[in-house]
Amino acid sequence: MERLEQIWRHPLYQDCLMKNRAAEADRRFCRHNMEHFLDVARIGWIMVLEEGLAVSKELLYAAALLHDIGRFRQYEEKIPHEVAGVELASRILCDCAFTQDEQREILDAISGHRSKTGNTRSMLGEVLCRADKASRPCFSCGAIGDCNWDDEKKNLRIHY
């Protein structure tokens, strides 16, 4: 999966990771870093395998690596991070040999990973959304009382 390595090595990607890290330096929970991105990818891949879904592993990992890359812009500029993420990811994907169709599928998944309804998401988008939420171990978080997620959204049990 050479294209994933290209994403990782991309200067804009590295810059975004650094900016996310700086923006969340004092955040007590739910950081948007490489650990989170890989958790989302791996949990998503488990879902794909367990449910027999027709989702490309490489596209899932690409979407997971990129889905929260615009988080720092949400903090700094109040731009929803999925909107900022699509803009940043599109620039990165163009340089990493993804076809136009693959880029569109990844960007659509990033764009919709926070929406409340799954009826308009692609299969990749649905897996990304579910894996993103499942990646959070709220049940063991020391800052659970400070979290703005409602209890219905929090992960209060081990699922994956």
Secondary structure, DSSP 8 states (H G I E B T S, - for coil): -HHHHHHHH-HHHHHHHHHHHHHTTT--S---SHHHHHHHHHHHHHHHHHHT----HHHHHHHHHHTTTTHHHHHHH---HHHHHHHHHHHHHHTTT--HHHHHHHHHHHHTTT-S--TTS-HHHHHHHHHHHHT--GGG-TTGGG--S-TTTS--S---
